[in-house]
Amino acid sequence: MNTKTLILIILSGVIVQACSLTFAAGRNGPDLMEEMKDSIVYLEVSSYGYSRSEPWKHERLSESWACACAVGEYDVITTAGSVVNLAFIRALRYGQNEFVGATLKVVDYDTNLCLIRLDPNALSKPLTPLTFSESYEKGAEVSFYWLSSDNHLYNGRGYLDRASVEPTQVSFGQRLCYIAGNTSQRTSRGEIYCVGSTPIGIAHLSSEEKESGLIPAETINRFLKAAAGENYQGFGEAGFVLSELLDPAMRSYLKMPASMTSGAYVSDVDTLGTGCDNLKKGDVILSIDGHALDPHGRFTHPKYQMLSYDHLITSKVVGEKVQFELWRDGQKKELQTEVTNFDVSQMLVPYHEYGRQPEYIITAGFVLQKLTREYLMEFGDDMEGQSPPHLYHYYRDCAFKPTPERQDIVILSYVLPAPFNLGYTSLGRMVVSKFNGMTIRSINDILEAQKLNPESKYDIIEFELDNPVVVIPRAQLPAANQFIQRNYGIEKLSNIHDP
């Protein structure tokens, strides 16, 4: 090979490489990076919280960051998980050195989305809103973008692997999620994902396997439409649990024809959520809104293939109708009901109490508080293995089943040692059943029960299981409570939310 030929081969390789780089840049690179500059902001978030073991104490202020994108000239959207226990938030836009003030407009922890308004008077110019496309192409290349605290715009790569129904991580809900695979880095803070130049979702969770979960465009668009109204009500939640119905003997026992191969078994019905007033344990749900369910409780979605039944309810706005086709008592039935949801505070064991001080009452050093999932998390991430079994039972089996007779689980968390409660200081993690003879339905009842039996010299606390009874001399209470406040630095002895 002569020198001239070698030079031509090298030059042709350089030209091909240059053409490839130019194509890649035009498709995913500088052009889109330029477009994103007026649409993406960096959020600096300050959060507070309360100690679950000492619910009268504030935790230290912490700082974190998130990415958000414009959906209006002064409105941006990001994940609700980024604003949990929010104390203060401010934003930085590309090319503007100073931070601007921001306020939270709407937050929905169940969909893991929130809308934030930036101070219009502090922005150098309006933002450029992005429009999210609801198209979905499995296997498509994706790019994601975020703005850093030093005002630099960055991007990464991946591909659209699948769609599924996943937990939101900040609440109990199961929601539609896109999974991006082989991402160049983990994303979970609201980074903007695009296919080509079209936004398709924002990042909300990640895993160790270089996979990132996205809140998809259809969820974002529904949230924005609902948030534009005067009274945001959110989206539906299922009030029942489905189990697999694969056993032919079980189908025969339910008097289902051999030809009927669809349908999943209603293994539990809650007292909160869609269908809780209409469905029965033992029903078989054959279809929801005309979408046939397989024995695993899945249906075939026209875009996403197989999805869990949850999506047919959680994708609907509260107040919409949903149609069930059932197998009940040996025959088919049609049932229509209204899509509902509920506030987390209505749960028997609330999943969270974001932005609220935990409820508690301290009397003579006995710390009484409401059982929550966050309290159980104090025992470790493995709640099932590390938390007290009798308390975990209420979370696992009864969290969505409050009744008029039981609206909270009230526990004696522990006893603050003092001279007047000697002999009781080893007690703790016990469920209160009665106070002064009154059956305790909620933590509010404690305040009422303390007024009962005015002629008695004692307050009497009774507990579930075979736990001992606590006897508190009422004559000592004023001095005892004063001692507890002074020695343990407790500003107020109770915190009860308004009903």
Backbone torsions as a table, in degrees:
resi	resn	phi	psi	omega
1	MET	NA	125.1	-178.9
2	ASN	-82.3	169.8	-175.6
3	THR	-62.9	-37.9	-178.4
4	LYS	-63.6	-43.7	179.3
5	THR	-62.9	-42.2	-179.3
6	LEU	-62.4	-40.2	179.2
7	ILE	-64.1	-40.6	179.4
8	LEU	-64.0	-40.4	179.5
9	ILE	-64.2	-44.0	-179.8
10	ILE	-63.1	-44.8	179.8
11	LEU	-62.8	-41.0	179.4
12	SER	-64.3	-36.9	177.0
13	GLY	-64.1	-41.5	179.0
14	VAL	-63.9	-39.9	-179.3
15	ILE	-65.4	-45.1	179.2
16	VAL	-60.5	-44.4	179.6
17	GLN	-62.8	-41.4	179.7
18	ALA	-63.7	-41.2	178.6
19	CYS	-63.7	-40.1	179.3
20	SER	-63.1	-43.3	-179.5
21	LEU	-64.9	-39.4	179.2
22	THR	-64.0	-41.5	179.3
23	PHE	-64.1	-44.7	-179.4
24	ALA	-63.2	-40.4	-179.5
25	ALA	-65.8	-40.2	-179.8
26	GLY	-67.7	-30.1	-176.8
27	ARG	-82.5	-44.9	-171.7
28	ASN	-127.2	-7.5	-165.6
29	GLY	-102.5	-123.0	-168.4
30	PRO	-53.4	-36.5	-178.1
31	ASP	-61.0	-48.7	-178.8
32	LEU	-71.5	-34.8	176.2
33	MET	-58.4	-40.0	179.3
34	GLU	-66.1	-40.9	-179.9
35	GLU	-65.6	-33.2	-175.6
36	MET	-75.5	-16.5	-172.8
37	LYS	-58.7	-34.0	-178.7
38	ASP	-97.8	10.2	-176.2
39	SER	-122.7	-15.8	-176.3
40	ILE	-112.4	137.5	177.4
41	VAL	-127.6	157.4	174.5
42	TYR	-100.1	131.1	179.3
43	LEU	-109.2	130.1	172.9
44	GLU	-104.3	120.6	-171.3
45	VAL	-118.6	128.1	173.2
46	SER	-107.9	131.6	-175.8
47	SER	-128.3	153.9	176.1
48	TYR	-128.0	175.8	177.2
49	GLY	-166.7	-177.0	178.0
50	TYR	-126.2	147.7	174.2
51	SER	-69.1	132.0	178.7
52	ARG	-78.8	-27.9	178.8
53	SER	-84.0	-25.8	175.3
54	GLU	-129.1	76.8	-167.7
55	PRO	-65.4	-6.7	176.1
56	TRP	-86.1	-4.7	-174.8
57	LYS	-106.1	134.9	169.8
58	HIS	-74.4	142.2	167.2
59	GLU	-84.2	163.4	-179.5
60	ARG	-64.9	147.4	176.7
61	LEU	-63.8	133.1	178.6
62	SER	-120.2	157.0	-179.1
63	GLU	-122.1	142.6	176.3
64	SER	-147.1	-178.5	-179.4
65	TRP	-137.0	163.1	176.3
66	ALA	-153.9	161.4	174.2
67	CYS	-103.2	145.7	176.8
68	ALA	-140.9	157.4	178.5
69	CYS	-129.2	153.3	-175.3
70	ALA	-73.5	133.8	170.8
71	VAL	-123.6	6.2	175.5
72	GLY	-161.8	175.0	-177.9
73	GLU	-64.1	-27.9	-179.9
74	TYR	-131.9	4.7	-179.9
75	ASP	-108.4	137.7	177.1
76	VAL	-128.4	157.0	-179.8
77	ILE	-121.8	143.0	175.1
78	THR	-153.2	-173.0	-178.7
79	THR	-79.0	144.9	176.4
80	ALA	-66.0	-28.6	177.7
81	GLY	-61.4	-20.6	179.7
82	SER	-77.3	-15.9	-175.6
83	VAL	-119.2	20.1	177.6
84	VAL	-60.0	131.3	-179.9
85	ASN	55.5	43.4	-175.3
86	LEU	-63.8	132.3	172.9
87	ALA	-109.0	-41.3	-174.6
88	PHE	-158.6	143.9	179.3
89	ILE	-143.2	142.4	173.7
90	ARG	-145.8	162.3	-170.7
91	ALA	-127.3	152.6	175.3
92	LEU	-126.8	127.1	176.5
93	ARG	-105.3	159.6	-177.9
94	TYR	-62.7	133.0	175.5
95	GLY	82.0	-1.4	177.6
96	GLN	-118.0	114.3	-169.0
97	ASN	-69.3	-34.4	-175.7
98	GLU	-90.9	147.6	175.4
99	PHE	-72.5	152.9	177.1
100	VAL	-119.7	151.2	179.7
101	GLY	-68.7	154.0	-179.6
102	ALA	-147.3	153.3	178.5
103	THR	-133.4	149.9	179.9
104	LEU	-83.2	122.7	-179.5
105	LYS	-93.1	-55.1	-178.7
106	VAL	-140.3	134.8	175.8
107	VAL	-132.4	135.1	177.5
108	ASP	-132.2	101.8	-177.4
109	TYR	-69.7	-25.4	-178.2
110	ASP	-71.0	-35.9	174.5
111	THR	-92.4	-7.5	-179.6
112	ASN	61.5	43.3	178.1
113	LEU	-134.0	148.7	173.9
114	CYS	-146.1	153.1	-179.7
115	LEU	-112.9	130.3	-175.0
116	ILE	-124.5	136.1	178.1
117	ARG	-103.7	125.4	175.4
118	LEU	-87.2	150.9	-179.3
119	ASP	-66.0	110.1	-177.2
120	PRO	-60.0	-31.8	-177.2
121	ASN	-74.8	-14.8	-176.7
122	ALA	-99.9	-11.1	179.9
123	LEU	-84.3	140.7	179.6
124	SER	-68.2	-29.6	175.4
125	LYS	-161.9	161.6	-179.6
126	PRO	-62.2	155.3	174.7
127	LEU	-77.6	163.2	176.2
128	THR	-102.9	110.1	-175.6
129	PRO	-65.3	145.3	173.5
130	LEU	-97.3	149.2	175.3
131	THR	-113.8	124.7	-177.3
132	PHE	-90.1	130.8	-179.6
133	SER	-92.6	137.4	-179.4
134	GLU	-93.1	9.6	175.8
135	SER	-70.8	151.2	-177.0
136	TYR	-140.2	127.7	179.1
137	GLU	-132.3	103.8	179.2
138	LYS	-58.7	131.6	-179.8
139	GLY	89.4	-5.1	-178.2
140	ALA	-65.7	145.8	173.9
141	GLU	-70.4	139.1	178.3
142	VAL	-124.5	151.2	171.8
143	SER	-122.4	145.3	176.5
144	PHE	-128.7	152.5	-169.3
145	TYR	-136.2	146.2	173.7
146	TRP	-156.0	156.5	178.5
147	LEU	-105.8	135.2	-178.3
148	SER	-92.4	170.1	-179.5
149	SER	-67.4	-20.4	177.5
150	ASP	-94.3	17.8	172.3
151	ASN	68.4	34.5	174.2
152	HIS	-112.7	138.8	178.8
153	LEU	-94.3	130.0	-178.6
154	TYR	-124.0	160.4	175.8
155	ASN	-143.7	165.0	178.7
156	GLY	-145.0	-178.4	-173.8
157	ARG	-131.6	161.7	173.9
158	GLY	-177.8	-163.5	174.9
159	TYR	-144.0	157.0	-177.3
160	LEU	-83.8	108.1	-171.1
161	ASP	-87.9	-47.3	-174.6
162	ARG	-167.8	171.5	172.0
163	ALA	-121.9	141.1	178.4
164	SER	-154.4	173.5	176.2
165	VAL	-102.1	120.4	-171.6
166	GLU	-131.5	157.6	172.5
167	PRO	-64.6	151.4	-179.4
168	THR	-84.0	-12.2	-179.0
169	GLN	77.2	-22.6	178.4
170	VAL	-108.2	-3.0	177.3
171	SER	-153.5	-175.4	-174.7
172	PHE	-84.0	-10.3	-171.3
173	GLY	-71.1	153.6	172.3
174	GLN	-111.0	125.9	-174.4
175	ARG	-134.6	156.7	175.4
176	LEU	-58.7	136.4	-176.1
177	CYS	-143.2	133.8	167.9
178	TYR	-87.6	139.9	175.8
179	ILE	-109.9	118.8	175.9
180	ALA	-96.0	127.6	-177.7
181	GLY	-104.0	160.2	176.7
182	ASN	52.0	40.2	179.5
183	THR	-71.4	145.0	-175.8
184	SER	-68.5	-17.9	171.0
185	GLN	-159.1	162.1	-179.5
186	ARG	-71.0	140.9	178.1
187	THR	-133.2	139.0	179.4
188	SER	-160.9	10.9	-171.4
189	ARG	-119.5	32.0	176.8
190	GLY	88.6	13.6	177.0
191	GLU	-57.2	145.6	-174.4
192	ILE	-89.9	125.7	179.2
193	TYR	-104.1	137.6	-179.2
194	CYS	-133.0	149.5	164.3
195	VAL	-107.1	114.2	-170.8
196	GLY	64.2	-122.8	179.6
197	SER	-103.9	11.9	-173.4
198	THR	-108.8	120.3	176.1
199	PRO	-65.7	135.8	-179.7
200	ILE	-124.4	-9.7	-179.8
201	GLY	172.1	176.6	177.0
202	ILE	-128.6	146.8	-174.5
203	ALA	-73.6	138.3	178.3
204	HIS	-137.9	-9.9	174.5
205	LEU	-157.6	159.2	179.9
206	SER	-142.8	166.4	178.7
207	SER	-131.7	179.5	-178.9
208	GLU	-79.9	-12.8	-174.0
209	GLU	-94.9	29.9	180.0
210	LYS	57.8	37.9	173.6
211	GLU	-117.0	143.5	177.9
212	SER	-129.8	139.4	178.0
213	GLY	-94.6	140.7	-179.0
214	LEU	-119.4	139.7	166.0
215	ILE	-78.3	117.1	-170.9
216	PRO	-77.7	166.2	-175.6
217	ALA	-57.8	-39.7	-175.5
218	GLU	-65.9	-33.7	175.2
219	THR	-69.1	-43.7	179.1
220	ILE	-61.0	-46.3	-178.0
221	ASN	-65.3	-39.0	177.3
222	ARG	-65.1	-41.6	178.9
223	PHE	-61.5	-45.8	-178.6
224	LEU	-63.7	-39.4	179.0
225	LYS	-64.7	-44.1	-179.7
226	ALA	-69.0	-36.5	-178.7
227	ALA	-70.7	-18.2	179.3
228	ALA	-75.1	-16.2	178.7
229	GLY	-78.9	175.1	-177.3
230	GLU	-77.6	-31.7	-174.5
231	ASN	-128.1	94.3	-178.8
232	TYR	-71.4	121.9	-178.2
233	GLN	-110.6	-12.7	177.8
234	GLY	83.0	-162.2	-172.2
235	PHE	-121.2	167.7	-172.4
236	GLY	-68.7	157.8	171.7
237	GLU	-131.8	140.8	177.7
238	ALA	-71.7	138.2	178.1
239	GLY	-106.6	25.6	-177.1
240	PHE	-152.6	166.6	179.5
241	VAL	-126.4	133.0	177.0
242	LEU	-103.3	143.2	175.0
243	SER	-121.0	160.1	179.3
244	GLU	-61.8	144.3	176.9
245	LEU	-127.3	76.2	-174.8
246	LEU	-104.6	-21.6	-173.4
247	ASP	-76.3	118.1	179.0
248	PRO	-59.5	-33.2	180.0
249	ALA	-65.8	-39.6	178.5
250	MET	-65.7	-40.1	178.4
251	ARG	-64.8	-38.4	177.5
252	SER	-66.0	-41.2	178.0
253	TYR	-60.4	-35.1	178.4
254	LEU	-81.7	4.8	177.3
255	LYS	63.1	34.4	177.3
256	MET	-87.4	135.4	177.5
257	PRO	-59.7	149.1	-179.8
258	ALA	-61.3	-28.0	-179.2
259	SER	-75.6	-13.9	-178.0
260	MET	-89.7	100.4	-175.3
261	THR	-103.8	-5.8	-179.4
262	SER	-91.9	171.4	173.2
263	GLY	104.8	143.2	177.4
264	ALA	-124.0	152.4	-170.3
265	TYR	-87.0	130.9	175.2
266	VAL	-79.3	101.3	-175.5
267	SER	-88.8	-16.8	179.9
268	ASP	-159.7	147.0	175.8
269	VAL	-127.0	129.9	-178.7
270	ASP	-87.5	-177.2	172.7
271	THR	-108.1	6.6	176.1
272	LEU	-130.2	146.8	171.9
273	GLY	101.3	172.1	-176.3
274	THR	-64.2	129.4	176.3
275	GLY	88.3	-5.4	-175.0
276	CYS	-66.3	-25.3	-179.4
277	ASP	-91.6	-8.7	-172.2
278	ASN	-118.4	-34.7	-177.5
279	LEU	-83.8	158.0	178.4
280	LYS	-127.6	147.7	172.6
281	LYS	-61.5	130.0	-176.1
282	GLY	103.9	-12.9	172.7
283	ASP	-65.3	155.9	169.2
284	VAL	-117.4	120.9	178.1
285	ILE	-88.4	114.5	-179.3
286	LEU	-84.0	-37.9	179.3
287	SER	-157.1	157.4	174.8
288	ILE	-127.9	120.8	-177.0
289	ASP	51.6	38.7	177.0
290	GLY	83.6	-4.3	178.4
291	HIS	-91.6	111.5	-178.5
292	ALA	-65.8	135.7	176.9
293	LEU	-95.7	137.8	174.0
294	ASP	-81.9	175.9	-177.8
295	PRO	-62.4	-13.3	177.6
296	HIS	-92.4	-2.2	-177.7
297	GLY	83.4	24.1	179.4
298	ARG	-111.3	160.5	176.1
299	PHE	-135.0	163.1	-179.5
300	THR	-92.5	114.6	178.4
301	HIS	-89.9	140.1	-177.2
302	PRO	-61.8	-27.8	179.3
303	LYS	-102.2	-39.1	-167.2
304	TYR	-105.5	3.9	-177.4
305	GLN	65.7	-127.1	-171.7
306	MET	-83.9	125.3	176.9
307	LEU	-132.6	156.5	175.8
308	SER	-69.1	151.4	179.5
309	TYR	-57.1	-24.7	-178.9
310	ASP	-51.9	-38.3	-174.7
311	HIS	-61.4	-29.8	-178.8
312	LEU	-69.8	-16.1	178.3
313	ILE	-107.9	-44.5	-176.1
314	THR	-72.1	-14.4	176.8
315	SER	-86.0	-3.3	-178.4
316	LYS	-100.1	144.7	175.6
317	VAL	-75.0	145.6	176.8
318	VAL	-54.5	132.4	-179.4
319	GLY	104.4	-20.4	175.2
320	GLU	-68.1	163.3	178.6
321	LYS	-96.5	150.6	175.2
322	VAL	-135.5	137.4	-174.8
323	GLN	-109.3	125.4	176.8
324	PHE	-108.1	139.3	166.6
325	GLU	-109.2	122.4	-171.9
326	LEU	-119.1	159.0	162.8
327	TRP	-113.1	114.0	-176.3
328	ARG	-139.8	130.2	177.0
329	ASP	54.0	41.5	174.2
330	GLY	78.9	13.9	178.0
331	GLN	-153.3	160.9	178.4
332	LYS	-76.2	144.4	176.7
333	LYS	-139.4	148.4	172.9
334	GLU	-105.6	137.2	-177.9
335	LEU	-141.5	125.6	175.6
336	GLN	-113.7	136.4	178.7
337	THR	-142.1	173.5	-178.4
338	GLU	-97.8	140.3	177.8
339	VAL	-71.6	129.1	179.9
340	THR	-132.3	164.1	167.8
341	ASN	-140.1	-164.0	-176.4
342	PHE	-159.4	155.9	174.9
343	ASP	-77.4	144.0	-177.1
344	VAL	-59.6	-27.4	179.7
345	SER	-67.2	-16.4	178.3
346	GLN	-79.2	-14.8	-179.1
347	MET	-66.7	148.9	176.9
348	LEU	-63.7	-40.7	172.7
349	VAL	-123.7	95.8	-175.7
350	PRO	-58.1	139.5	178.8
351	TYR	-68.4	-34.9	179.7
352	HIS	-156.2	166.4	173.1
353	GLU	-135.8	51.4	-176.4
354	TYR	-56.0	132.8	174.9
355	GLY	74.7	8.1	-178.1
356	ARG	-129.5	141.8	174.3
357	GLN	-71.3	136.3	178.7
358	PRO	-58.7	149.4	178.5
359	GLU	-83.5	136.0	-179.5
360	TYR	-159.3	161.5	172.0
361	ILE	-140.5	131.2	176.9
362	ILE	-114.8	124.0	177.9
363	THR	-133.6	119.3	-179.5
364	ALA	55.8	29.3	179.0
365	GLY	90.8	-7.1	177.6
366	PHE	-83.9	116.4	-175.6
367	VAL	-91.7	107.8	178.0
368	LEU	-103.8	129.0	179.8
369	GLN	-148.0	166.4	-178.1
370	LYS	-83.3	135.0	178.1
371	LEU	-73.2	129.4	176.2
372	THR	-135.9	164.6	175.2
373	ARG	-61.1	-38.9	-179.2
374	GLU	-64.0	-34.0	174.9
375	TYR	-63.8	-44.6	179.9
376	LEU	-63.8	-30.4	178.7
377	MET	-65.8	-18.6	177.2
378	GLU	-63.1	-22.2	-179.8
379	PHE	-82.8	-10.6	179.7
380	GLY	133.8	163.3	-178.1
381	ASP	-63.4	-30.2	177.8
382	ASP	-87.9	80.8	-175.9
383	MET	-60.2	-41.2	-176.0
384	GLU	-62.4	-37.9	-176.5
385	GLY	-91.0	-22.3	-171.6
386	GLN	-110.8	-25.3	-178.7
387	SER	-84.9	158.2	179.1
388	PRO	-57.3	128.0	-174.7
389	PRO	-56.3	-39.6	-176.9
390	HIS	-69.8	-24.9	174.7
391	LEU	-82.2	-40.5	179.4
392	TYR	-63.0	-32.4	177.5
393	HIS	-55.2	-42.6	-178.9
394	TYR	-65.4	-36.6	178.8
395	TYR	-71.6	-46.3	-175.5
396	ARG	-69.4	-43.4	-169.3
397	ASP	-103.6	-19.5	-170.1
398	CYS	-129.0	2.7	-172.1
399	ALA	-56.4	-36.1	-176.7
400	PHE	-101.7	22.5	-175.0
401	LYS	-128.2	52.9	172.7
402	PRO	-67.9	152.4	177.0
403	THR	-134.7	166.0	175.2
404	PRO	-57.6	-26.6	-179.9
405	GLU	-85.0	-16.7	-177.8
406	ARG	-149.6	103.7	-178.6
407	GLN	-108.6	-21.3	175.2
408	ASP	-137.5	158.3	166.0
409	ILE	-105.2	112.4	-178.2
410	VAL	-98.9	130.3	-177.8
411	ILE	-123.6	150.7	163.0
412	LEU	-84.3	104.8	-176.0
413	SER	-67.8	-53.1	175.4
414	TYR	-168.5	-179.2	-177.9
415	VAL	-120.6	127.3	175.1
416	LEU	-77.8	114.4	-174.0
417	PRO	-58.7	135.1	178.4
418	ALA	-158.1	161.3	-176.4
419	PRO	-59.3	-25.0	-173.4
420	PHE	-95.6	-2.6	176.1
421	ASN	-120.1	27.0	178.1
422	LEU	-58.7	139.8	-178.0
423	GLY	93.7	-15.1	179.9
424	TYR	-109.4	-6.6	-168.5
425	THR	-67.7	-14.5	177.8
426	SER	-87.3	-5.9	-178.4
427	LEU	-77.1	151.1	175.8
428	GLY	170.4	164.5	176.7
429	ARG	60.5	37.8	-177.0
430	MET	-114.6	138.2	-178.6
431	VAL	-85.2	124.4	-180.0
432	VAL	-74.4	129.0	176.3
433	SER	-103.3	-42.8	-179.1
434	LYS	-141.0	150.5	174.1
435	PHE	-133.2	118.7	-176.1
436	ASN	52.8	37.7	177.3
437	GLY	85.0	-9.2	-178.5
438	MET	-89.7	126.7	175.8
439	THR	-65.8	129.1	-174.5
440	ILE	-90.4	111.6	177.3
441	ARG	-91.5	-33.7	-179.5
442	SER	-149.8	168.0	-177.7
443	ILE	-66.6	-25.2	176.2
444	ASN	-60.8	-29.8	-178.3
445	ASP	-63.1	-25.2	-179.1
446	ILE	-60.7	-41.8	-179.2
447	LEU	-63.0	-38.7	178.0
448	GLU	-71.3	-39.7	-177.3
449	ALA	-66.4	-29.2	179.2
450	GLN	-65.0	-19.3	-179.1
451	LYS	-90.5	-8.9	-175.9
452	LEU	-74.9	160.2	175.2
453	ASN	51.1	57.4	-176.5
454	PRO	-60.4	-21.3	179.7
455	GLU	-79.9	-14.4	-177.3
456	SER	-76.4	149.8	177.4
457	LYS	-88.1	-4.4	-172.0
458	TYR	-135.8	150.4	162.5
459	ASP	-95.8	132.9	-176.8
460	ILE	-117.9	124.3	177.5
461	ILE	-113.7	125.3	177.5
462	GLU	-112.7	152.6	-173.2
463	PHE	-129.6	162.2	175.1
464	GLU	-71.8	167.5	-178.6
465	LEU	63.6	-150.8	-176.1
466	ASP	-104.3	38.8	-178.5
467	ASN	-81.3	152.1	-178.1
468	PRO	-69.1	158.1	176.1
469	VAL	-84.5	141.9	176.8
470	VAL	-100.8	131.2	178.3
471	VAL	-118.7	121.0	-177.2
472	ILE	-116.0	116.2	176.5
473	PRO	-65.3	120.4	-176.9
474	ARG	-65.4	-31.5	-179.0
475	ALA	-62.9	-27.8	-177.8
476	GLN	-89.4	-9.5	-172.4
477	LEU	-58.6	-49.7	-178.3
478	PRO	-56.5	-47.5	179.9
479	ALA	-67.5	-37.6	-179.1
480	ALA	-64.3	-46.8	-179.0
481	ASN	-65.8	-36.6	177.0
482	GLN	-64.9	-41.2	177.3
483	PHE	-61.4	-45.4	-179.4
484	ILE	-61.7	-46.5	-179.6
485	GLN	-61.5	-44.3	-176.8
486	ARG	-68.9	-45.3	-173.2
487	ASN	-80.9	-23.2	-178.5
488	TYR	-112.3	6.7	175.1
489	GLY	62.0	42.5	-178.4
490	ILE	-101.0	117.0	-176.7
491	GLU	-70.9	-43.4	178.9
492	LYS	-135.0	142.5	-173.5
493	LEU	-85.4	-4.7	177.7
494	SER	-151.5	152.6	172.4
495	ASN	-144.1	107.1	180.0
496	ILE	-122.8	127.5	178.9
497	HIS	-74.2	151.2	174.6
498	ASP	-63.7	138.6	-179.8
499	PRO	-60.5	NA	NA
